[in-house]
Amino acid sequence: MANRRLACPILFGFLAVGLAGCAMGPAATGSFDRTLKVTGPIRLELTNTSGDLSITGSADGKVHVHADARASGAGFESPEKRMSELVENPPVEQHGDTIRIGVELRRSRNVKINYVIEVPRETEVDSTVVSGEQTIVNVRGPVKAQAVSGSIRADHVDKQVQLSTISGSIHADNIGDDLRASSTSGTVVVSNIKGDVRISAISGVTQITKPGARVEASTGSGAVEVQGATSDVKAHAASGRVNVEGNPNSTSHWDLNTVSGLVQLAVPANANFHLVAEAMSGEIKADIPIVVEEQSKHSLRARVGNGGGRVEVHTVSGQIRVRAS
């Protein structure tokens, strides 16, 4: 049942991409603009089958919507007629403090719409784009953005951010709260996240820089790289390397694990933690001073500095290396 629930939106997404992308015959273009007056915080809900989206926070207390559209393909209605209906009746609705933007599936067949939207900074965003890039900048949030095929970028968002895409990259910077991100195929690059970071990927490189709190990152086929970690870290890769650089605090627990690949830990010379390392098929190398407590061919228990936090490193087939940062 769970697989069926997951498959339905995915199939719908690819169906929508097909409807939007099978261009045939002459094309018609057009554009529309709307300016809405709002008071206080607002919520923006947007759906788009095909086209790019840019949302930027501003300070004038209004919502400005600009859209460039292109209709193509053959059917019972000509592209010119569908474009005329779209321009005359733009899919922009206001209900109190909620703004809804989007075209019904039957109206979006072979229609691509690129949106550029300015909103007050006090805006919550919930966007879904089947095929196209999304950029969301300088809003308070929370922000939830989804895509089937397309990249997503979020920058300078104060509250929680959730980003997910099936095929496309994710970039998030300067987030003032927790971040959740998932990608089936594509890189995930995040930096300066004040809250917890949780990332899951099937295939692609995951890079996390300057996390402010806990980190949990996993990938099926790819690499996990963390820089500037100080709190808890859980980094797992089924097939790929795991690199973590930082300084675990006295209560930190780092769990670094890969089935096949190198696990590399980089810490400062004054770091203090307990190390537990296990490599079932591969060597363990420590290029920093350690106090060995127990050691065998494929395992090592040691103290770094005065001890403190706990760092556990495991690999089935690969090397473990502990070096100075």
C-alpha positions in Angstrom: 0.0 0.0 0.0 2.9 2.4 0.9 4.4 1.8 -2.5 1.1 2.5 -4.3 0.8 5.8 -2.4 4.3 6.8 -3.4 3.9 5.7 -7.0 0.7 7.7 -7.6 2.2 11.2 -7.3 5.3 10.2 -9.1 3.3 8.8 -12.0 1.2 11.8 -12.0 4.3 14.0 -12.2 5.8 12.2 -15.1 2.4 12.2 -16.9 2.3 16.0 -16.4 5.8 16.4 -17.7 4.7 14.4 -20.8 1.7 16.5 -21.3 3.7 19.7 -20.9 6.6 18.6 -23.1 5.1 16.9 -26.3 5.1 20.1 -28.3 3.7 19.9 -31.8 2.6 22.5 -34.3 2.7 26.3 -33.9 3.2 28.0 -30.5 1.6 31.0 -28.9 3.2 33.2 -26.2 1.8 35.7 -23.7 2.3 37.2 -20.3 0.3 38.5 -17.4 0.9 40.6 -14.3 -1.0 40.9 -11.0 -0.4 43.0 -7.9 -2.2 42.1 -4.7 -2.4 44.1 -1.5 -1.9 42.2 1.7 -1.6 43.0 5.4 0.5 41.0 7.8 2.1 37.5 7.2 0.8 35.6 4.2 0.9 32.1 2.8 1.8 31.5 -0.9 0.7 28.2 -2.5 1.9 27.5 -6.0 1.6 24.6 -8.4 3.1 24.6 -11.9 3.4 21.8 -14.4 6.2 23.2 -16.5 8.3 26.3 -16.1 10.7 28.0 -13.7 9.8 29.8 -10.5 11.5 32.7 -8.7 10.2 33.9 -5.3 11.9 36.8 -3.6 11.0 38.6 -0.4 10.6 42.4 -0.6 9.6 45.2 1.7 6.7 47.0 0.0 3.9 44.9 1.5 2.5 43.7 -1.8 2.5 40.5 -3.9 3.7 41.1 -7.5 3.2 38.2 -9.9 4.8 38.3 -13.4 4.4 35.3 -15.7 5.7 34.5 -19.2 3.8 31.7 -20.8 4.1 29.6 -24.0 1.4 27.3 -25.3 2.2 24.7 -28.0 1.0 21.4 -29.4 -2.1 20.2 -31.3 -5.5 19.4 -29.9 -9.2 20.3 -29.8 -8.2 23.9 -28.7 -5.6 25.9 -30.5 -2.6 27.2 -28.6 -3.8 30.8 -29.3 -7.1 30.1 -27.7 -5.6 28.5 -24.6 -3.1 31.3 -24.3 -5.9 33.9 -24.6 -7.9 32.2 -21.8 -4.8 32.1 -19.6 -3.9 35.8 -20.1 -7.5 36.9 -19.7 -8.0 34.7 -16.6 -4.7 34.4 -14.8 -4.5 31.5 -12.2 -4.0 33.9 -9.3 -6.4 33.8 -6.3 -6.4 35.6 -3.0 -8.4 34.3 0.0 -7.6 36.3 3.0 -4.0 35.9 3.9 -3.5 33.0 1.4 -2.4 33.5 -2.2 -2.9 30.6 -4.6 -1.2 30.4 -8.0 -1.5 27.6 -10.4 -3.2 26.1 -13.4 -5.5 23.1 -13.5 -4.0 20.1 -15.3 -6.5 20.2 -18.1 -5.5 23.9 -18.8 -1.8 23.2 -18.5 -1.4 20.7 -21.3 1.5 21.8 -23.4 1.7 25.1 -21.5 4.9 26.4 -19.9 4.8 29.2 -17.4 7.8 31.0 -15.9 6.9 32.9 -12.8 8.8 35.8 -11.1 7.1 36.6 -7.8 7.8 39.3 -5.2 6.3 38.8 -1.8 6.5 40.5 1.6 9.3 39.0 3.7 6.7 37.7 6.2 5.7 34.9 3.8 5.2 31.1 4.1 5.8 29.2 0.8 4.4 25.9 -0.3 5.4 25.2 -4.0 5.2 22.2 -6.3 6.8 22.3 -9.8 6.7 19.2 -11.9 9.4 20.3 -14.4 11.4 23.5 -13.8 13.8 25.3 -11.5 12.8 26.9 -8.2 14.5 29.7 -6.4 13.2 31.0 -3.1 15.1 33.8 -1.4 14.7 36.2 1.5 11.4 35.0 3.1 10.7 34.2 6.7 9.1 30.9 5.9 8.5 28.1 6.6 9.3 26.9 3.1 8.2 23.6 1.5 9.3 23.1 -2.1 8.8 19.9 -4.3 9.8 19.0 -7.8 9.8 15.9 -10.0 12.4 17.2 -12.4 14.3 20.4 -11.6 16.7 22.0 -9.2 15.6 23.8 -6.0 17.5 26.6 -4.2 16.6 28.3 -0.9 18.6 31.2 0.6 18.1 33.4 3.6 15.0 31.7 5.1 14.4 32.2 8.8 12.2 29.2 9.6 12.1 25.5 8.8 12.8 24.5 5.2 11.8 21.2 3.4 13.1 20.6 -0.1 12.5 17.4 -2.2 13.2 16.5 -5.8 13.3 13.3 -7.8 15.7 14.4 -10.4 17.6 17.6 -9.8 20.0 19.3 -7.4 19.3 21.0 -4.1 21.1 24.1 -2.7 20.2 25.7 0.6 22.2 28.5 2.4 21.6 30.7 5.4 18.7 28.8 6.9 17.7 30.0 10.4 16.0 26.8 11.5 15.9 23.0 10.7 16.5 21.8 7.1 15.1 18.6 5.6 16.1 17.7 2.0 15.7 14.6 -0.2 16.8 13.8 -3.7 16.6 10.7 -5.7 19.2 11.7 -8.3 21.2 14.9 -7.8 23.7 16.7 -5.6 22.6 18.3 -2.3 24.7 21.2 -1.1 23.8 23.1 2.1 25.7 25.6 4.3 25.1 27.8 7.3 22.1 26.0 8.7 21.4 27.0 12.3 19.1 24.1 13.1 19.3 20.3 12.6 20.1 19.0 9.1 18.6 15.9 7.8 19.3 14.8 4.2 18.6 11.6 2.3 19.7 10.8 -1.2 19.7 7.8 -3.5 22.4 8.8 -5.9 24.6 11.9 -5.7 27.0 13.9 -3.5 25.8 15.4 -0.3 27.8 18.4 1.0 27.1 20.0 4.4 29.1 23.0 5.6 28.8 24.8 8.9 25.9 23.0 10.4 24.6 24.7 13.6 23.2 21.6 15.3 22.8 17.9 14.6 23.5 16.3 11.2 21.9 13.2 9.7 22.8 12.4 6.1 22.6 9.2 4.1 23.1 8.2 0.4 22.8 5.0 -1.5 25.4 5.7 -4.2 27.5 8.8 -3.7 29.5 10.6 -1.1 28.6 12.4 2.2 30.9 15.3 3.1 30.5 17.4 6.3 32.6 20.4 7.3 32.6 22.3 10.5 30.6 19.8 12.6 30.5 20.2 16.4 27.3 18.5 17.5 26.0 15.0 16.7 26.7 13.5 13.3 25.2 10.5 11.6 26.6 10.0 8.1 26.0 6.8 6.1 26.8 5.7 2.6 26.0 2.4 1.0 28.5 2.8 -1.8 30.8 5.8 -1.5 33.0 7.8 0.8 32.2 9.6 4.0 34.3 12.6 5.0 33.7 14.5 8.2 35.7 17.5 9.4 35.0 19.2 12.7 35.6 19.1 16.4 33.2 16.9 18.4 32.1 18.5 21.7 32.1 16.7 25.0 28.6 15.2 24.5 28.8 14.5 20.8 28.1 11.2 19.2 29.4 10.7 15.7 28.3 7.6 13.7 30.2 7.3 10.4 29.4 4.3 8.3 29.9 3.0 4.8 29.6 -0.4 3.2 32.1 0.2 0.4 34.3 3.3 0.5 36.7 5.4 2.4 35.8 6.9 5.8 37.9 9.9 6.6 37.8 11.9 9.9 39.6 15.3 10.2 39.9 16.9 13.6 42.0 19.7 15.2 45.1 18.9 17.2 43.3 19.8 20.5 40.3 17.5 19.9 39.0 15.4 22.8 37.0 12.2 22.1 36.8 8.4 22.3 37.3 6.6 19.1 35.9 3.3 18.1 36.9 2.2 14.5 36.2 -1.1 12.7 37.1 -2.0 9.1 36.1 -5.6 8.2 38.3 -5.5 5.0 40.7 -2.6 5.0 43.2 -0.8 7.2 42.8 1.8 10.0 45.2 4.7 10.0 45.5 7.5 12.6 47.8 10.4 11.7 47.2 12.2 15.0 48.4 11.3 18.5 46.1 8.8 20.1 46.2 6.6 23.3 45.4 3.0 22.2 43.1 1.1 24.5 42.5 -1.9 22.4 43.6 -2.9 18.9 43.4 -5.8 16.5 43.9 -6.1 12.8 40.5 -4.7 11.8 39.5 -2.7 14.9 40.7 0.1 17.1 39.6 1.6 20.4 41.5 4.7 21.5 41.4 8.0 23.3 42.1 11.3 21.6 43.2 14.0 23.9 41.4 13.8 27.2 38.4 11.9 25.8 34.9 13.3 25.9 32.5 12.7 23.0 32.2 9.4 21.2 33.2 8.8 17.5 32.3 5.5 15.9 33.6 4.7 12.4 32.6 1.5 10.5 33.3 0.3 7.0 32.8 -3.2 5.5 35.1 -2.7 2.5 37.3 0.3 2.6 39.9 2.3 4.6 39.4 4.4 7.8 41.7 7.3 8.2 41.9 9.8 11.1 43.9 12.9 10.3 44.5 16.5 11.5 42.3 19.2 10.1 
